[in-house]
Amino acid sequence: MKWALLLGLASGFLFGQSIQVYSEFAQLSDSGEVVAPENPREILSPTVARNAFSSFQLAIQVPSGVKFLVYIGQNPDNAAKVTLYRRDGPTLVPVVAPYEGVSSQVLVMDLWVDANAPVRRVKIEPQVGIDGEWVIYPMEVRVSEPVVPKATAESTMTPLEIMRLYLCQGRRFVTLDGHGVGVSLPSLHARNAQQDVELASVGSDAVRQEIMRAMGGCDAKPPADPEFYLRVRDIFFASPQKVRRDGPPR
């Protein structure tokens, strides 16, 4: 898989184009360069929950003034519902694939996986093309066992604040029946973190205690690494057998 990625990126550079996928928390410049962390997590085979959104950033780098197309390939078809956003300052503007852009840009790819989706591996491959030459990012998504009980409302709090509010104070936001759509990257962060709270609420005490340890307790200062929260989310997928419906923490 890594060799396929390297070959794809190498061919992209030959034509002056490349595409790279980053986590929702990586900090990117408008031109797609990584600002922080110094070594962002490699996104090749991410694990996602069902009945849930998962968000990724696409760094599209092409020569200045050059038009490009972005297409999202799936195998099998319709394995996930894909929504694309173009970053416009602090806001996210919905766009439709195939999306035509000019010069380097950062897009957000928002995936929705249905609650009844089978546990399996699916290909969701962002592609960028110029004049018929295409570079494919070979991403294989692992649809995992955890199912988020409910879709959640939007919030302006950070993911760590939302999880601590639940684990440390037993407080949760009012949930919605529909699927919320964020209008900024922070609002997507908050929406996705509330999904994590839903998973924690039906998980075992062992899972909740492990999350608490990963966060450093209720009073730890927010870490400098913007991708730190991914370690909290990893817990749900590292021990899916512990995520079971046994009620909220007492």
C-alpha angles and dihedrals in degrees: 000000000000091000090052090052093048092049091048093050092045092054088047092057090051089062094038095253137102141165127207130180121219135178120268089255101053111109112232133183120235088262093054099257117142113250097174148045102030091226109028120199114273110244109205107118107015121182118230135187125234125249084027147101123241121190132207135174122232116207107204111192119186134146115287113274094012119129120229140179126226120203129174114217121201132192113217095028116250093012086144137009107249124204120183126205129189114219111237108176108296094343133077119226117203114238132181125237129267081054122188117209140166127230124349116329143168118234129185118224111204115194125198117195117193121239091241095050113126120251102255147109118276132182116239105172124183111211132192124197139187121186093341096313111119135195115199125202103212101218120169114194119208110216103208137201101257114101119197106230097217142009111250141225124249123262139178093224122108120252093252091050092050094049093045091049088058101039098038102034104020091236126139136180122252107265129224130224093222131064111265120221119211122221096201137032092251090054090052088050091053094046092050092046090054087056086056090053089053090053091047091051092060095036130097126272087251091060093048092048091049091051090050091052091048090053092049094243131288099305104041117125117249108269121244093234106093090205094054092106090064087074089061092049091048090066093070092056099037092061108022091160088067092056099087136137103267100131136259123311115279 
